Amino acid sequence: MKISVIGAGYVGLVQATCLSKSKDLDITCIDVDENKIKALKSGHTPIYEPGLPYFPDVENLHFSTDFSSIADADVIFICVGTPEQEDGSANLTYVFSAAKTIAQSIKDGVVVVVKSTVPVGTCDKVKETINANTDKRWHYASNPEFLKEGSAIFDFENPDRIVIGAEDDAAFNALTDIYVKHLRIYSAVIKTDPRSSEMIKYASNSMLATRISFINQLANLCEEVGANINDVAFGMGTDRRIGASFLKAGCGYGGSCFPKDVQALIKIGKDNRKDLTILKAVDEANDLQKEVLFEKYVRNFGTKFCGRVAILGLAFKPNTDDMREAPSIVLINKLLRETHAEVIAYDPIAIENAKSIFGTQIGYAEHVSDCVRGADVAIIVTEWNEIKNFDWSIAHMRGDTIIDGRNCLNKEEIEGLGMSLIQIGC
């Protein structure tokens, strides 16, 4: 079976990589960015994601800028970006551009699959675009991805479910054939219509974002009333109706999915005269939560303190270099604007992205120990293993305060070293 993947970004590269594990599939990943394709052919990956292969070694995976190569494709996956616009809506320019372009080369019977996160009803517009540019007979399906940055390969191969929104059996059967027969993924397959499939993606991410904002607001309340959010979350999570997932208090969510998808669903509601007040509150709560670490810093040191602040973790989560919507950006910007602090930061892989944001306004360290040495206060923003497992007995800090924005350190152990540990909600 010949497969084309349109888009060599995060979703496209993961999709192509995992498909290529079946030697019965021949995959071509196509992108308009000539430099990106050239880099991929030479073995340089434009994104960081554990498990991505050295692409020149994958014999059945090819990279191209030539869209005419889809003429022989049996299945085409559209995996282009849908970035957030100023009004919160998803920018579908790349989706429709891809649809118009592939329409000029497709063969009869091809299955076109949209994996990009798109608003409900996009399927109809994609069909209109393709039908306006071809007289071929083809099939459509919505097949949203549910990948977490840092574990995307594992998530692809071990999904909770596979959602397929198809209008006919040809599209549904083609996708189940790929996932079950070729890739041997035996998770539950949910067959639905395209619009429901598109909504499932937005609804899923928005629910997870809601749980995060809810537990963060509870954590802030716990501090005021003397409760411990870790115990509260555990007590809640043992209820089978609730479960423990996404009840970890912290300094807010970021990344390329939750913020964008929450905003997009709010906009979809507005466009359809339905005010999604809960999601508006979720978004507002998350924005406020990103300021919690700065508030804790000011409460303990004030704004005139001229000491050294060590920022541990820059990416929005571990195992990725993605800093989009990261809480670290809010914290560092406020430290730079509103205090006299000297800021030095550490992250295992996001330093280069940080330099493009902050330049020489802050310092950068190659190791946790280099970052905290001589610091008056250390602030944990991302719970990398290197940070969680650091031996604080050899920190050589000038001060003794750690602000733990992810509740990832053991309070008894830290205080046993004579240090002060400030956490969220406990």
C-alpha positions as CSV (number, residue, x, y, z in Angstrom):
1,M,0.0,0.0,0.0
2,K,1.3,3.4,-0.9
3,I,0.7,6.3,1.6
4,S,1.4,10.0,1.3
5,V,1.7,12.1,4.4
6,I,1.3,15.8,3.8
7,G,3.2,17.9,6.3
8,A,6.6,17.2,7.8
9,G,5.9,18.8,11.1
10,Y,5.3,17.2,14.5
11,V,2.2,15.2,13.6
12,G,3.4,14.4,10.1
13,L,6.8,13.0,11.1
14,V,5.3,10.9,13.9
15,Q,2.7,9.6,11.6
16,A,5.2,8.8,8.9
17,T,7.6,7.2,11.3
18,C,5.1,4.9,12.9
19,L,3.6,3.9,9.5
20,S,7.1,3.0,8.2
21,K,7.4,0.3,10.9
22,S,5.2,-1.9,8.6
23,K,7.4,-2.9,5.7
24,D,4.3,-3.5,3.6
25,L,3.6,0.2,3.5
26,D,5.5,2.6,1.3
27,I,5.4,6.1,2.7
28,T,6.2,9.5,1.2
29,C,6.2,12.5,3.4
30,I,5.7,15.7,1.5
31,D,6.3,19.3,2.6
32,V,6.6,22.6,0.8
33,D,9.6,23.6,2.9
34,E,12.6,22.7,0.8
35,N,15.1,23.3,3.6
36,K,13.2,21.0,5.9
37,I,13.0,18.2,3.4
38,K,16.7,18.6,2.6
39,A,17.5,18.3,6.3
40,L,15.4,15.2,6.8
41,K,17.0,13.5,3.8
42,S,20.4,14.2,5.3
43,G,19.3,12.9,8.8
44,H,18.6,16.1,10.6
45,T,15.3,16.2,12.4
46,P,13.6,19.6,12.8
47,I,11.8,18.7,16.0
48,Y,12.8,16.9,19.2
49,E,10.8,13.8,20.0
50,P,12.2,10.7,21.6
51,G,12.1,7.7,19.3
52,L,12.3,9.4,16.0
53,P,14.7,7.4,13.8
54,Y,17.7,8.4,11.7
55,F,15.5,8.9,8.6
56,P,18.0,8.0,5.9
57,D,18.1,4.5,7.3
58,V,14.3,3.9,6.9
59,E,14.1,2.3,3.5
60,N,10.3,2.6,3.0
61,L,10.0,6.2,4.1
62,H,10.8,9.0,1.5
63,F,10.7,12.8,1.7
64,S,9.8,15.1,-1.1
65,T,8.6,18.5,-2.1
66,D,6.9,17.2,-5.2
67,F,3.1,16.8,-4.7
68,S,2.8,14.9,-8.0
69,S,4.2,11.9,-6.1
70,I,0.8,11.4,-4.5
71,A,-0.6,10.2,-7.9
72,D,-0.1,6.6,-6.9
73,A,-1.1,7.0,-3.2
74,D,-3.9,4.8,-1.9
75,V,-4.2,6.8,1.3
76,I,-3.3,10.4,1.9
77,F,-2.9,11.8,5.4
78,I,-3.2,15.6,5.8
79,C,-1.0,16.5,8.8
80,V,-0.4,20.3,8.3
81,G,-0.5,22.9,11.0
82,T,-3.7,24.7,12.1
83,P,-2.2,27.6,14.2
84,E,-4.3,29.8,16.4
85,Q,-5.4,33.1,15.0
86,E,-5.9,36.3,16.9
87,D,-9.6,35.6,17.5
88,G,-8.8,32.1,18.8
89,S,-10.0,30.3,15.7
90,A,-7.9,27.7,13.9
91,N,-6.1,28.9,10.7
92,L,-7.1,26.4,8.1
93,T,-5.1,28.0,5.2
94,Y,-2.6,25.0,5.1
95,V,-5.4,22.4,5.2
96,F,-7.3,23.9,2.2
97,S,-4.0,24.6,0.3
98,A,-3.1,20.9,0.8
99,A,-6.6,19.8,-0.3
100,K,-6.5,21.9,-3.4
101,T,-3.0,20.7,-4.3
102,I,-3.5,17.0,-3.8
103,A,-6.8,17.2,-5.8
104,Q,-4.8,17.8,-8.9
105,S,-3.0,14.5,-8.7
106,I,-5.2,12.0,-6.9
107,K,-6.3,8.7,-8.5
108,D,-9.8,7.1,-8.4
109,G,-10.6,5.4,-5.1
110,V,-8.0,7.3,-2.9
111,V,-8.8,7.9,0.7
112,V,-8.0,11.4,2.0
113,V,-7.6,11.5,5.8
114,V,-7.4,14.7,7.9
115,K,-5.3,14.2,11.0
116,S,-4.8,17.9,11.6
117,T,-6.9,19.3,14.5
118,V,-9.7,21.2,12.7
119,P,-13.0,22.8,13.7
120,V,-16.2,20.8,13.4
121,G,-17.5,21.0,9.8
122,T,-14.0,21.3,8.1
123,C,-14.7,18.0,6.4
124,D,-17.4,19.5,4.3
125,K,-15.1,22.4,3.2
126,V,-12.3,20.0,2.4
127,K,-14.7,17.9,0.3
128,E,-15.8,21.1,-1.5
129,T,-12.2,22.1,-2.2
130,I,-11.2,18.7,-3.6
131,N,-14.3,18.2,-5.6
132,A,-13.9,21.7,-7.2
133,N,-10.5,20.6,-8.4
134,T,-11.0,17.0,-9.6
135,D,-13.5,14.8,-11.1
136,K,-12.0,11.7,-9.5
137,R,-14.0,9.4,-7.1
138,W,-12.4,9.5,-3.7
139,H,-13.2,8.9,0.0
140,Y,-12.9,11.1,3.1
141,A,-12.1,10.4,6.7
142,S,-11.4,12.3,9.9
143,N,-8.8,10.5,12.0
144,P,-7.6,12.8,14.8
145,E,-4.3,12.3,16.6
146,F,-4.0,12.0,20.4
147,L,-0.3,12.4,20.9
148,K,1.6,13.9,23.8
149,E,4.8,15.6,23.1
150,G,7.7,13.6,24.6
151,S,5.8,10.3,24.3
152,A,4.3,10.6,20.8
153,I,5.7,7.4,19.4
154,F,4.5,5.3,22.3
155,D,1.1,7.1,22.2
156,F,0.7,6.3,18.5
157,E,1.5,2.6,19.0
158,N,-0.5,2.2,22.3
159,P,-3.6,4.4,21.9
160,D,-6.5,4.4,24.2
161,R,-8.7,4.4,21.1
162,I,-8.6,5.0,17.4
163,V,-11.2,7.5,16.2
164,I,-12.4,7.2,12.6
165,G,-15.0,9.6,11.3
166,A,-16.0,8.2,7.9
167,E,-19.0,8.6,5.6
168,D,-18.5,5.2,3.9
169,D,-17.0,1.8,4.5
170,A,-14.2,2.3,2.0
171,A,-12.5,5.0,4.1
172,F,-13.2,3.2,7.4
173,N,-11.9,-0.2,6.1
174,A,-8.8,1.4,4.6
175,L,-7.8,2.9,8.0
176,T,-8.6,-0.1,10.0
177,D,-6.6,-2.2,7.6
178,I,-3.6,0.1,8.2
179,Y,-3.8,0.2,12.0
180,V,-4.9,-3.3,12.7
181,K,-3.5,-5.5,9.9
182,H,-0.3,-3.6,9.1
183,L,0.6,-1.9,12.4
184,R,-1.0,-4.5,14.7
185,I,-2.6,-1.9,16.9
186,Y,-5.6,-3.6,18.6
187,S,-7.0,-0.7,20.5
188,A,-10.7,0.0,20.4
189,V,-11.8,1.5,17.1
190,I,-14.5,4.1,17.4
191,K,-16.5,4.5,14.1
192,T,-18.4,7.7,13.8
193,D,-19.2,10.5,11.4
194,P,-16.6,13.1,10.5
195,R,-18.1,16.0,12.5
196,S,-18.3,13.9,15.7
197,S,-14.7,12.8,15.1
198,E,-13.5,16.4,14.8
199,M,-15.4,17.3,18.0
200,I,-13.9,14.4,19.9
201,K,-10.4,15.8,19.5
202,Y,-11.4,19.3,20.8
203,A,-13.6,17.9,23.5
204,S,-10.9,15.6,24.8
205,N,-8.2,18.2,25.1
206,S,-10.6,20.7,26.6
207,M,-11.6,18.3,29.3
208,L,-8.0,17.6,30.2
209,A,-7.3,21.3,30.3
210,T,-10.4,21.7,32.5
211,R,-9.1,19.1,35.0
212,I,-5.7,20.9,35.2
213,S,-7.2,24.3,35.8
214,F,-9.6,22.9,38.4
215,I,-6.9,21.2,40.4
216,N,-4.7,24.3,40.2
217,Q,-7.4,26.5,41.6
218,L,-8.1,24.0,44.3
219,A,-4.4,24.0,45.1
220,N,-4.4,27.8,45.6
221,L,-7.4,27.4,47.9
222,C,-5.7,24.7,49.8
223,E,-2.9,27.1,50.7
224,E,-5.3,29.5,52.2
225,V,-7.3,27.0,54.3
226,G,-4.4,24.8,55.4
227,A,-5.2,21.7,53.3
228,N,-2.7,19.6,51.3
229,I,-3.5,19.4,47.5
230,N,-1.5,16.2,47.1
231,D,-3.7,14.5,49.6
232,V,-6.8,16.1,48.2
233,A,-5.9,15.0,44.7
234,F,-5.2,11.4,45.9
235,G,-8.5,11.3,47.7
236,M,-10.3,12.5,44.6
237,G,-8.5,10.2,42.2
238,T,-9.4,7.1,44.1
239,D,-13.0,7.7,43.2
240,R,-13.6,5.5,40.1
241,R,-15.9,8.2,38.7
242,I,-13.1,10.7,38.7
243,G,-9.8,8.9,38.4
244,A,-6.3,10.2,39.1
245,S,-5.2,11.5,35.6
246,F,-4.5,15.2,35.2
247,L,-5.0,16.0,38.8
248,K,-1.4,17.1,39.5
249,A,-1.2,20.7,40.7
250,G,1.4,22.9,39.1
251,C,2.1,26.3,37.5
252,G,-0.2,25.9,34.5
253,Y,-0.3,24.1,31.1
254,G,1.2,25.2,27.9
255,G,2.3,23.7,24.6
256,S,0.8,23.6,21.1
257,C,-2.4,21.7,21.9
258,F,-4.3,22.6,25.1
259,P,-4.2,26.4,24.8
260,K,-4.9,26.4,21.1
261,D,-7.7,23.8,21.3
262,V,-9.5,25.4,24.2
263,Q,-9.5,28.8,22.4
264,A,-10.7,27.1,19.2
265,L,-13.6,25.4,20.9
266,I,-14.6,28.6,22.6
267,K,-14.6,30.3,19.1
268,I,-16.6,27.4,17.6
269,G,-19.2,27.9,20.4
270,K,-19.3,31.6,19.8
271,D,-19.7,31.1,16.0
272,N,-22.7,28.9,16.8
273,R,-24.2,31.2,19.4
274,K,-23.3,28.9,22.3
275,D,-21.3,30.6,25.1
276,L,-18.8,28.0,26.5
277,T,-18.4,29.7,29.9
278,I,-16.7,26.8,31.5
279,L,-13.9,26.8,29.0
280,K,-13.5,30.6,29.2
281,A,-13.0,30.1,32.9
282,V,-10.5,27.3,32.3
283,D,-8.5,29.5,30.0
284,E,-8.5,32.5,32.4
285,A,-7.6,30.2,35.3
286,N,-4.6,28.9,33.4
287,D,-3.3,32.4,32.5
288,L,-3.5,33.3,36.2
289,Q,-1.8,30.1,37.3
290,K,1.2,30.9,35.2
291,E,1.8,33.9,37.5
292,V,1.7,31.9,40.7
293,L,5.5,31.3,40.8
294,F,6.3,34.9,40.4
295,E,3.8,35.8,43.2
296,K,5.5,33.3,45.5
297,Y,8.9,34.8,44.6
298,V,7.7,38.4,45.4
299,R,6.0,37.2,48.6
300,N,9.4,35.9,49.8
301,F,11.9,38.2,48.3
302,G,10.1,41.4,47.1
303,T,10.7,43.2,43.8
304,K,13.8,45.1,44.9
305,F,15.9,42.0,45.8
306,C,19.0,41.9,43.6
307,G,19.9,38.3,44.0
308,R,20.4,35.4,41.6
309,V,17.4,33.4,40.5
310,A,17.9,29.9,39.0
311,I,15.2,28.8,36.6
312,L,15.1,25.0,36.3
313,G,13.2,23.9,33.2
314,L,12.1,26.0,30.3
315,A,10.0,23.7,28.0
316,F,6.3,23.5,28.8
317,K,6.7,19.9,29.8
318,P,9.6,17.3,30.1
319,N,10.9,15.4,27.0
320,T,10.3,18.2,24.6
321,D,12.0,21.4,23.5
322,D,8.6,23.1,22.9
323,M,8.3,26.4,24.7
324,R,5.0,27.5,23.2
325,E,2.8,29.0,25.9
326,A,5.3,27.7,28.5
327,P,4.9,29.0,32.1
328,S,8.7,29.7,32.1
329,I,8.2,32.6,29.6
330,V,5.6,34.3,31.9
331,L,7.9,33.9,34.9
332,I,11.1,35.1,33.3
333,N,9.5,38.1,31.6
334,K,8.0,39.2,34.9
335,L,11.3,38.8,36.7
336,L,13.0,40.8,34.0
337,R,10.4,43.6,33.9
338,E,9.5,43.9,37.6
339,T,12.5,42.9,39.7
340,H,16.2,43.5,39.9
341,A,17.0,39.8,39.9
342,E,19.8,38.2,37.8
343,V,18.2,35.2,36.0
344,I,20.0,32.1,34.9
345,A,18.2,29.2,33.3
346,Y,18.7,25.5,32.7
347,D,16.9,23.0,30.4
348,P,18.3,19.8,28.9
349,I,17.1,20.6,25.4
350,A,15.2,23.9,25.2
351,I,18.1,26.3,25.6
352,E,18.3,27.2,22.0
353,N,14.6,28.0,21.8
354,A,15.0,30.1,25.0
355,K,17.8,32.1,23.4
356,S,15.5,33.0,20.5
357,I,13.1,34.4,23.1
358,F,15.3,36.0,25.7
359,G,18.6,36.5,24.0
360,T,21.3,37.8,26.3
361,Q,18.8,39.1,28.9
362,I,19.4,36.0,31.0
363,G,22.2,33.5,31.5
364,Y,22.2,29.8,30.5
365,A,23.6,26.8,32.3
366,E,24.6,23.4,30.9
367,H,23.8,21.5,34.0
368,V,21.5,21.8,37.0
369,S,24.5,22.1,39.3
370,D,25.9,25.0,37.3
371,C,22.5,26.8,37.3
372,V,21.9,26.6,41.1
373,R,25.5,27.2,42.2
374,G,25.6,30.6,44.0
375,A,21.8,31.2,43.5
376,D,19.7,32.8,46.1
377,V,16.6,31.0,45.1
378,A,15.8,28.1,42.6
379,I,12.5,27.9,40.9
380,I,11.4,24.6,39.3
381,V,9.2,25.2,36.3
382,T,9.6,21.8,34.4
383,E,9.9,18.5,36.1
384,W,12.7,17.0,34.1
385,N,14.2,13.8,35.7
386,E,17.6,15.7,36.0
387,I,15.8,18.2,38.1
388,K,13.7,15.8,40.2
389,N,16.6,13.6,40.9
390,F,19.2,16.3,41.6
391,D,21.2,16.0,44.8
392,W,20.4,19.2,46.6
393,S,23.0,18.5,49.3
394,I,25.7,19.5,46.8
395,A,23.8,22.5,45.3
396,H,26.2,25.1,46.8
397,M,23.4,27.8,46.7
398,R,24.0,31.1,48.3
399,G,20.4,31.1,49.6
400,D,18.3,28.2,50.9
401,T,14.9,28.6,49.1
402,I,13.5,26.3,46.4
403,I,10.1,27.2,44.8
404,D,8.8,24.0,43.4
405,G,6.3,24.8,40.6
406,R,5.5,21.1,39.9
407,N,5.4,19.6,43.4
408,C,8.1,17.2,42.3
409,L,10.4,17.3,45.3
410,N,10.1,15.6,48.7
411,K,9.4,18.2,51.3
412,E,10.9,16.2,54.2
413,E,14.1,15.5,52.3
414,I,14.6,19.1,51.3
415,E,13.8,20.5,54.7
416,G,16.1,17.9,56.2
417,L,18.9,19.6,54.4
418,G,18.1,22.9,56.2
419,M,16.5,24.3,53.0
420,S,13.1,25.9,52.6
421,L,10.7,24.3,50.0
422,I,7.8,26.3,48.8
423,Q,5.3,24.2,46.8
424,I,1.8,24.7,45.2
425,G,-1.2,23.9,47.4
426,C,0.8,22.3,50.3
